[in-house]
Amino acid sequence: MKKCVIFSLFALLILSACVVSPGPSEYGGVTVSPLPAVVVLGTDPYYYQNGYYYFYQNNNWSYSKSRSGPWSNLPRSHWPKEIRHRDRDHHQDRDRDRYDDRNRYDDRDRDYRR
């Protein structure tokens, strides 16, 4: 009976050493949430969500707790499906509108009755 108790205590001690738990954030034990399906970026290639900054550069995503880094690679499974650039589209539309206005003002003195 005494041997059985000693053996069970020894087994319990050995099994408790095999428990795996996430480590501190400095050692890569951080779990970040996936980005939404569509991410809209402004003039800066940064996106902020749930306490993390995400940085998009050269078709690659990185994340960090601080905007100044240090940056870690974001797992590909967490990447968005689509990336839109808000200000780039706005400037293109503005240039096209400016061109359309110029043509409209050039045609206003034209006499179409002939």
N, C-alpha and C positions, 0 to 999 in steps of 0.2 A: 504494500500500500504506500509506503514511504517512497519507494522508487517511482511509482505512478505520479505522485504529487510533484516530485522533483522533475520528472520528465515533462509534465504538463507546464510547469513554470518555465522551464528551459524553452519549450516549443513556443509558448506565448511571447517570450522575450525575443526569439528569433523572428517570429512572424511580425511583430511590431516594427522591426527594423526594415521590413520590406514595403512599408506603406509609402506611396508616392503622393506628393502634394506639390502644388505650384510654388515656385520660388519667388523671391522678390523681383520687382520689375527690372532691376539692373541685370538680372541673369536670363532675361527673355521669357519670364513667366507671365507676361502681360497678355490679356485677352482683349483685343480691340473689336469693336462692332464693325460689321461689313458696311461699306458705303452704299447709299441708295442706288437704284438702277440708273438714274440720270443725275449727273453732277454738273451744276452750272458754275463755271469759274468766271471771275471778274478779270481785272487787269493783272492781278497777282495770281500765280499758280497755286494758291493755298485754299484749303477747304477745312472748316472747323465743324466738328461734330462730337458730342458726348465727351468733352474734355480733352480731345486729341486734335492736333493739327495734321492735316494730310497735305503732302506736297507732290505735285505732278510735274515731272520733267523727263524729257526724252522717252515718252511712252512708258514711264515707270512711276509707280506710286510708293511713297515713303510716309511714315507717320512718326509723330513725336508728341510728348506732353507740352513742349515749348516750341514756339515758332523758330527759335534760334537753334534748335537741335538738342541733342544728337538724334539723327534720323535712323530709323530701322526700316528695312524693306517690308512692305505690306504683302501678305500672302495673296497670291493671284485669285484665290477664291473670294477675296474681299473686295476686289476691284469692281467699279461700276461698269455697266454695259455700254453706256454712252456718256460722252463728255461734250458739253456745250460751252462756248465762250460768249458770254453776254456782251461785252463791249466790242469785240471784233465785228459781230453781226451788226451792231448799232452803227458803227462807223461806216460800214459798207452801205447800209441803207441811207445814211445821211449823205454820202457822196452821190448816190444814185438820185436822191431827191433833189440835190443841188443841180445836177445835170438836167433833170426834168424841168425844173423851174427856169433854167436858162433858156431852154428850147421854147418854153411857153411864152416867155417875155420877148423872144426874138420873133415869134409868130404873131404877136398881138397887133403890129402895125401893118401886117399883110392884108391886102384887100382881096377877099375870096369871091367877089361878085363878077369877075371877068369870066 
